[in-house]
């Protein structure tokens, strides 16, 4: 049975008789799904940090990616020769293209057209017109020459309006060679009014250089290098921060070396291998937790029973000795020597009991004289009750009968209570620690809106985690003037840490060397202030719409 038939049967849900391979594949799929759920739960990921499904706007500036974007930004405005952005499979070419488009100024009219297999020059030129928003200018019944004239007129109109026409073609290796030749001819006829960026694999180099040579044009090439171990470590940390991971870095130095070797610096391979390493690390921890031996469990239960039985036996054998009652014989007189009363009375009950005894055994007292045993017992109870009432009465600090030492103790206790009373501390307006999060964010918004639009800033960091952005600003307080503002990214809050302002891109780039070393490792990159202010305005509009 062919593979195609097997796939059809699997899609319809029918079991294939004797096909153990299909059943085992289905079992592995279910097991992988359960393992993936455990992977997210174990590391407390809200989503997989190494998946690009549903994610956009993530751009790792390391490994020469930031420099490539800056070069392409310069070319999009001033370049007249075609540029080829290339690199190994999975090195981040398409991600770099997206980062470039997000940074383009409003005076650049950009069209992104994907390459298609088996497309004709006329069909591709019509797709270009649609990409520039001028599909009404061309018609499928027009020949290639007529479509070319309409496109050249569009490029000329943009140039008159001080706009640069910029065409980006992704996956250029899929485009037929005759279409590539027609593109180079169009570029020659545009006479500087059109810029073209080709994005594709290294295998397309020969085709592009041949077409450029036929049109007597030069081809500039920008190749994205593979990430080294330091870049791989920074990239993994960047992806973890993007999903709000707050735990310790989950990979060791040895694992990073293995990750760099196995992935060969390819972002696609880094995603796959890093995820596999984290899942394997989770399984290893689980395997190291060997089950508790049953013999140890039984011994523990036996020892617990022995301890409980011994404790109960001791409680049962414990005998509380009761004092023998004092029996006073009737008509017995108590003869005792006079006992001098204490000059001072302690605060505890022992001093009061001593006074009671002195009163009873004093020969001057007439309580016991000529009394029976029952009458003596009654008298003792009355004296004990009076003594208890005296002990419960509070003694004022100003009582003249109170010894000086006791007065000092009371005074000291009062002072201690005053010292233990915590007065509320009112911090000044300059203290950011007491400011609500939204006040700090909106304050940064006001400062950033006041910056000059023609200036530049350094984007230090971007994350969904507000706590991470705040910690970064507080960590370098006094060393670098950092601000973080809030915007929206994929419908979720996005916090961007910036530094500035600077008069131009070059001054912003030179200032990177003046930043603390920890901020330099985050690979900050220049960004025009107008785009930051546009982010803030979009965020304000979104907040207003929500309200």
C-alpha positions in Angstrom: 0.0 0.0 0.0 1.4 3.4 -0.9 2.1 6.3 1.5 -0.6 8.4 -0.2 -3.2 5.7 0.6 -2.0 5.4 4.1 -2.4 9.1 4.7 -5.9 9.1 3.3 -7.0 6.3 5.5 -5.4 8.1 8.5 -7.3 11.3 7.6 -10.6 9.4 7.5 -10.0 7.7 10.7 -10.1 4.1 9.4 -7.8 1.5 11.0 -5.6 -0.4 8.5 -5.6 -4.1 9.1 -2.1 -5.3 10.1 -0.6 -1.8 10.0 1.2 -1.6 13.3 3.3 1.3 12.1 0.3 3.6 11.7 -1.0 2.6 15.2 2.4 3.2 16.8 2.7 6.6 15.0 -0.7 7.6 16.4 0.3 6.6 19.9 3.5 8.6 19.7 1.5 11.6 18.5 -0.8 11.4 21.6 2.2 10.9 23.9 4.0 13.9 22.3 0.9 16.1 22.9 0.8 15.1 26.6 4.5 15.7 26.9 4.2 19.1 25.3 1.5 20.1 27.8 3.8 18.9 30.7 6.6 20.9 29.2 4.5 24.1 29.3 3.3 23.4 32.8 6.7 22.5 34.2 8.4 25.7 33.1 5.2 27.8 33.6 5.2 29.0 30.0 2.0 30.8 28.8 3.0 29.8 25.3 5.9 28.0 23.7 8.8 30.5 23.5 10.3 28.6 20.5 7.2 28.7 18.3 6.4 31.5 15.9 2.8 30.5 15.5 0.7 33.6 16.2 3.7 35.7 17.0 4.9 38.7 15.1 7.2 41.6 15.7 9.9 39.5 17.5 13.3 40.5 16.1 16.7 39.4 17.6 19.2 42.2 17.0 22.3 40.0 17.6 24.4 38.2 15.2 24.7 41.1 12.7 20.9 41.3 12.2 20.7 44.8 13.6 23.5 46.0 11.2 21.8 44.3 8.3 18.5 46.2 9.0 20.4 49.5 9.2 22.1 48.9 5.9 18.8 48.0 4.2 17.2 51.1 5.6 19.9 53.3 4.1 19.6 51.5 0.8 15.7 51.8 0.7 16.2 55.6 0.6 19.4 56.1 -1.3 20.2 52.9 -3.2 19.8 52.4 -6.9 21.3 48.9 -7.3 19.6 45.7 -6.4 20.5 44.1 -3.0 20.4 40.3 -2.2 19.7 39.4 1.4 20.8 35.8 1.8 22.0 33.2 4.3 21.6 29.6 5.2 18.1 28.1 5.7 16.5 29.2 8.9 19.0 32.1 9.6 16.2 34.6 10.0 16.0 36.3 6.5 12.2 36.7 6.6 12.3 38.0 10.2 14.9 40.5 9.1 12.7 41.6 6.2 9.8 42.2 8.6 12.0 44.2 11.0 13.1 46.3 8.0 9.5 47.0 6.9 8.5 48.1 10.4 11.3 50.7 10.4 10.7 52.2 7.0 9.7 55.9 7.0 6.4 57.1 5.5 8.1 58.5 2.5 9.0 55.0 1.2 6.3 53.3 -0.9 7.0 49.6 -0.2 5.5 46.5 -1.8 6.3 42.9 -0.7 5.7 40.3 -3.3 6.4 36.6 -2.7 8.0 34.6 -5.4 5.8 32.0 -7.1 6.7 28.9 -9.1 5.9 28.8 -12.8 4.7 32.4 -12.9 5.1 34.5 -16.1 6.7 37.9 -16.2 3.3 39.5 -17.0 1.6 37.8 -14.1 4.4 38.8 -11.7 4.3 42.4 -12.9 0.5 42.5 -12.2 1.2 41.2 -8.7 3.8 44.0 -8.3 1.2 46.6 -9.2 -1.2 45.1 -6.7 1.5 45.2 -4.1 1.9 49.0 -4.7 -1.8 49.5 -4.5 -2.1 50.3 -8.2 -4.0 47.3 -9.5 -6.4 49.6 -11.4 -3.5 50.7 -13.6 -3.0 47.3 -15.2 -5.2 44.6 -16.7 -4.6 40.9 -17.4 -5.2 41.5 -21.1 -2.3 44.0 -21.3 1.0 42.7 -22.7 4.3 42.9 -20.7 5.4 46.1 -22.4 2.2 48.0 -21.5 2.3 46.8 -17.9 6.0 47.9 -17.7 5.0 51.4 -18.9 2.3 51.7 -16.3 4.7 50.6 -13.5 7.4 53.1 -14.7 4.7 55.9 -14.6 3.9 54.9 -11.0 7.5 55.0 -10.0 7.9 58.4 -11.6 4.8 59.8 -9.8 6.3 58.6 -6.5 9.6 60.3 -7.2 7.8 63.6 -8.0 6.0 63.3 -4.6 9.4 62.7 -2.9 8.6 59.1 -2.4 10.9 56.2 -3.0 9.4 53.0 -4.6 10.8 49.9 -2.9 10.1 46.4 -4.0 10.9 43.4 -1.8 10.7 39.8 -3.2 10.9 36.9 -0.7 12.0 33.4 -1.7 13.7 34.6 -4.9 15.0 31.1 -5.5 11.5 30.1 -6.5 11.2 32.7 -9.2 11.8 31.6 -12.9 14.9 33.0 -14.5 12.9 34.9 -17.2 11.0 36.8 -14.6 14.3 37.7 -12.8 15.7 39.0 -16.1 12.5 41.1 -16.7 12.9 42.6 -13.2 16.5 43.7 -13.9 15.4 45.3 -17.1 12.6 47.1 -15.3 15.1 48.4 -12.8 17.3 49.7 -15.5 14.4 51.6 -17.1 13.3 53.1 -13.8 16.6 55.1 -13.7 16.9 55.3 -9.9 13.1 55.6 -9.2 12.9 52.0 -8.0 14.8 50.0 -5.4 14.7 46.2 -5.3 15.5 43.8 -2.4 15.8 40.1 -3.2 15.5 37.7 -0.2 16.4 34.1 -0.7 18.8 31.2 -0.2 22.4 31.1 -1.3 21.6 28.9 -4.3 19.9 31.8 -6.0 23.2 33.8 -6.2 24.3 32.5 -9.6 20.9 33.3 -11.2 20.9 36.9 -9.8 24.5 37.6 -10.7 23.9 36.4 -14.3 20.8 38.6 -14.7 22.6 41.6 -13.2 25.5 41.1 -15.6 23.2 41.0 -18.6 21.6 44.3 -17.5 25.0 45.9 -16.8 24.1 46.3 -13.1 25.9 45.5 -9.9 24.4 43.2 -7.3 25.0 44.0 -3.6 24.9 41.0 -1.3 24.2 41.0 2.5 24.7 37.6 4.0 23.4 36.8 7.5 26.0 34.9 9.5 25.2 31.9 11.6 24.9 32.6 15.3 27.9 31.7 17.6 27.6 30.3 21.1 27.3 33.7 22.7 24.6 34.8 20.2 22.8 31.5 20.7 22.7 32.1 24.5 21.5 35.7 24.0 18.8 34.5 21.6 17.4 31.8 23.9 17.2 34.3 26.7 15.5 36.8 24.4 12.8 34.2 23.4 12.3 33.3 27.1 11.9 36.9 28.1 9.4 37.5 25.3 7.0 35.0 26.9 7.5 36.5 30.4 9.7 33.7 31.8 11.0 34.7 35.3 12.8 31.6 36.4 16.5 30.8 36.2 18.1 30.2 32.9 17.3 26.6 32.1 20.3 25.6 30.0 23.8 24.9 31.2 27.1 26.0 29.5 27.6 22.5 28.2 24.0 22.4 26.8 24.6 25.7 25.1 27.7 24.4 23.4 25.7 21.3 22.2 22.8 23.6 21.1 25.2 25.7 19.0 26.8 22.6 17.4 23.6 20.8 16.6 21.8 23.9 15.3 24.7 25.3 13.3 23.5 28.7 14.3 20.2 28.4 12.4 17.2 30.0 14.2 14.8 27.3 13.0 17.1 24.5 14.4 17.7 26.4 17.6 14.0 26.4 18.2 13.7 22.7 17.7 16.8 21.6 19.6 16.3 24.0 22.5 12.7 22.7 23.0 13.9 19.1 22.9 16.6 19.9 25.5 14.1 21.5 27.9 11.7 18.5 27.5 14.6 16.1 28.0 15.7 18.0 31.1 12.2 17.8 32.5 12.2 14.0 32.0 15.6 13.6 33.6 14.5 15.4 36.7 11.4 13.2 36.8 13.5 10.0 36.4 15.9 11.1 39.1 13.0 11.1 41.6 13.1 7.3 42.3 10.1 5.9 44.0 10.2 5.5 47.8 11.1 1.8 48.6 8.2 -0.1 50.1 10.5 -1.6 52.8 11.4 1.8 54.0 7.8 2.8 54.0 6.9 -0.2 56.2 9.8 0.4 58.6 8.7 4.1 58.9 5.1 3.0 59.7 6.4 0.5 62.3 8.6 3.1 64.0 5.7 5.6 64.1 3.5 3.0 65.8 6.2 2.2 68.4 6.6 5.9 69.2 2.8 6.4 69.6 2.4 3.3 71.8 5.4 4.4 74.0 4.0 7.9 74.4 0.5 6.6 75.4 2.1 4.2 77.9 4.0 7.0 79.5 0.9 9.2 79.7 -1.0 6.3 81.3 1.8 5.5 83.9 2.2 9.1 84.8 0.8 9.7 88.3 -0.1 13.2 89.4 0.6 13.4 93.2 -2.2 15.1 95.0 -1.3 17.0 98.1 -2.7 15.6 101.3 -5.4 17.8 102.9 -4.3 19.6 106.1 -6.5 18.6 109.0 -6.6 21.0 111.9 -7.5 19.5 115.2 -10.2 21.4 117.1 -9.3 23.8 119.9 -5.6 23.8 119.0 -3.9 27.1 119.4 -1.1 28.1 117.0 2.0 29.4 118.7 4.5 31.1 116.5 7.2 33.7 116.8 6.4 37.1 115.4 7.4 37.3 111.8 8.5 40.7 110.4 6.5 41.8 107.5 8.3 42.6 104.2 9.0 46.3 103.7 8.1 46.0 100.0 5.4 44.1 98.2 6.3 42.4 94.9 4.0 42.6 92.0 3.6 38.8 91.8 1.2 36.6 93.8 4.0 35.1 95.9 4.5 38.4 97.8 0.7 38.7 98.5 0.6 35.1 99.8 3.5 35.7 102.1 1.7 38.7 103.5 -1.4 36.5 104.1 0.7 33.9 106.0 2.3 36.6 108.1 -1.1 37.9 109.0 -2.3 34.5 110.0 0.7 33.4 112.0 1.2 36.7 113.7 0.6 36.4 117.5 -1.0 39.8 117.5 -3.8 38.5 115.2 -6.8 37.2 117.0 -8.1 35.1 114.0 -6.8 31.8 115.3 -7.1 32.5 119.0 -9.6 30.1 120.6 -11.0 29.0 117.2 -12.0 25.6 116.0 -10.5 23.9 112.9 -13.5 24.7 110.7 -13.5 28.4 111.8 -9.7 28.6 111.0 -10.3 27.1 107.5 -13.1 29.7 106.8 -10.8 32.5 107.9 -8.0 31.3 105.6 -10.4 31.2 102.6 -11.5 34.8 103.2 -7.9 36.1 103.4 -7.0 34.2 100.3 -9.9 35.8 98.3 -9.0 39.3 99.5 -5.4 38.7 98.5 -6.5 37.6 95.0 -8.6 40.8 94.6 -5.6 42.9 95.5 -3.4 41.1 93.0 -5.9 41.8 90.1 -6.2 45.5 90.8 -4.0 47.6 88.4 -1.3 49.7 90.1 -1.0 53.3 88.8 2.4 54.6 88.0 1.8 57.5 90.3 0.8 55.3 93.3 2.9 56.5 96.3 3.1 52.8 97.5 4.7 51.7 94.2 8.5 51.2 94.5 10.7 53.5 92.3 12.0 50.6 90.4 8.5 49.6 89.3 7.7 53.1 88.2 10.8 53.1 86.0 9.8 49.9 84.4 6.3 51.2 83.6 7.9 54.4 82.1 10.3 52.3 80.0 7.4 50.2 78.7 5.5 53.3 77.7 8.5 54.6 75.8 8.9 51.2 74.1 5.3 51.3 73.0 5.9 54.8 71.5 9.0 53.6 69.7 7.1 50.6 68.3 4.5 52.9 66.8 5.4 53.3 63.1 4.6 56.7 61.6 3.6 56.7 58.0 6.5 57.8 55.7 5.5 60.3 53.0 7.9 60.2 50.1 8.6 63.1 47.8 7.2 63.3 44.3 10.6 62.4 42.9 10.5 58.9 44.4 9.4 56.6 41.6 8.9 53.6 44.0 5.5 54.9 45.3 4.2 55.9 41.9 1.6 53.6 40.4 2.6 51.7 37.3 0.2 53.5 35.0 1.4 56.9 36.2 5.0 56.0 35.5 4.1 54.8 32.0 2.0 57.8 31.1 4.7 60.1 32.4 7.2 58.4 30.0 4.6 58.8 27.2 4.5 62.6 27.8 8.3 62.8 27.8 8.6 60.8 24.6 5.9 62.8 22.8 7.8 66.0 23.7 11.0 64.6 22.0 11.8 66.0 18.5 10.4 63.8 15.7 13.5 64.2 13.6 15.7 62.7 16.3 16.7 59.2 17.2 16.6 57.0 20.3 18.2 53.7 21.3 15.8 50.8 21.7 17.3 48.8 24.5 14.8 46.0 25.2 11.2 44.9 24.4 9.1 42.5 26.4 5.5 41.5 27.4 6.7 41.5 31.0 6.1 44.9 32.6 8.1 43.8 35.7 11.1 42.9 33.6 11.1 46.3 31.9 10.7 48.1 35.2 13.5 46.1 36.8 15.9 47.0 33.9 15.2 50.7 34.3 15.6 50.6 38.1 18.8 48.5 37.8 20.6 51.2 35.8 19.1 54.2 37.5 21.8 56.9 37.8 24.0 55.1 35.1 21.8 55.6 32.0 18.7 57.7 31.3 16.2 54.9 30.5 12.5 55.2 29.9 10.0 52.4 29.2 6.7 53.0 27.5 3.7 50.8 26.9 2.2 49.9 23.6 0.2 47.0 22.1 1.7 44.0 20.3 -0.5 41.1 19.1 -3.3 42.5 21.2 -1.2 42.2 24.4 0.7 44.9 26.3 4.2 45.4 25.0 6.8 47.4 27.1 9.8 49.0 25.3 12.9 50.4 27.1 14.5 53.3 25.3 17.4 55.7 25.8 17.8 59.2 24.3 17.1 61.5 22.6 19.9 61.9 20.0 20.1 64.3 17.1 20.8 61.7 14.5 21.4 58.0 13.8 25.2 58.3 14.0 25.2 60.1 17.3 22.8 57.4 18.7 25.2 54.6 17.4 28.2 56.3 19.0 26.5 56.7 22.3 26.1 52.9 22.6 29.8 52.7 23.7 29.0 55.1 26.6 26.3 52.8 28.0 27.0 50.3 30.9 28.3 47.0 29.7 25.2 45.2 30.7 23.1 47.4 28.4 25.6 46.9 25.6 25.1 43.2 25.8 21.4 43.7 25.0 22.6 45.0 21.6 20.6 48.3 21.5 19.9 49.8 18.1 19.0 53.3 16.8 15.3 54.0 16.2 13.7 57.2 14.9 11.6 59.0 17.5 8.7 59.4 15.1 8.1 55.6 15.0 8.1 55.6 18.9 5.6 58.4 19.0 3.5 56.6 16.5 3.5 53.5 18.8 2.4 55.7 21.7 -0.4 57.3 19.7 -1.7 53.9 18.6 -1.7 52.7 22.2 -3.6 55.9 23.3 -6.1 55.3 20.6 -6.5 51.6 21.7 -7.0 52.6 25.3 -9.6 55.3 24.3 -11.4 52.7 22.2 -11.5 50.2 25.2 -12.9 52.9 27.4 
